[in-house]
Amino acid sequence: MISETGEQLGVMPVAKALELARERDYDLVEVAPTSTPPVCRLLDWGKFKYEQTKKEHEARKKQKAVFLREVRLRPKIGKHDIEFKIRIIKKLIDEGDKVKVRVLFRGREITHPELGRELLESVAKELEGIATVEAVPAMDVRSMNMILAPTKEPKSTEKVTDA
């Protein structure tokens, strides 16, 4: 048996432990039922649950949801259009999202999948410093996909001082 302050009260029968809990206006909670003898603790159950939900809420607040965004390209895309799409991908990755880059093939373009693979590889090479390839270029039914994820750059702990 453990008291509300954390001190050991020793081994006692359940009836005596319940009586002690009522006297001190606490709840008797079984902490380790599998140990011999089982370990019980005096605590305010309502307050405990409230603090536990507050901790969970704070932990959820600090999490960031990572979304999978998609950018579509075509095999016959122009140079300026590729640069524009790369700027969009950089913006999405800077926000912390993963990006699915998809090359869509129409009609007879599907006979030249190497064009799509070259395009995806050039996009990956352009974004080499800020993104890593999570899923290599792979053919789908009429498209080729690649997934880019933000790189985890270590935050520097050095302080810059003016000398």
KAJORA-V561066 format. One line per field, one symbol per residue. ss: DSSP state (~ for helix, > for strand, _ for the rest). phi: phi as a letter, one per 30 degrees, with the letter a starting at -180 (. if undefined). psi: psi as a letter, one per 30 degrees, with the letter a starting at -180 (. if undefined). Layout:
# KAJORA-V561066
ss->???
phi->???
psi->???
This chain:
# KAJORA-V561066
ss->_>_____>_____~~~~~~~~~~~__>>>>>>______>>>>>_~~~~~~~~~~~~~~~~~______>>>>>>>____~~~~~~~~~~~~~~~~___>>>>>>>__~~~~~_~~~~~~~~~~~~~~____>>>>>>>>>___>>>>>>>>_____________
phi->.cddcjddcjdbddddddddddddibcccddbdddcddcbbcaddddddddddddddddddddcdccccbbcbbdcdddddddddddddedddddjcdbccbcccbhddddbddddddddddddddcedcbcddbdebdcdbabcbccbddcddddcdcdbdc
psi->kklffglkfaklleeeeeeeeeefhlkjkjeiffljlkklkkljeeeeeeeeeeeeeeeeefkkkkljlkkkllehkleeeeeeeeeeeeeeeffgllkjkkjkkkbffffiffeeeeeeeeeeeegeffkkjejlkkkadglklkkkkkkjkkkkgkkkkk.
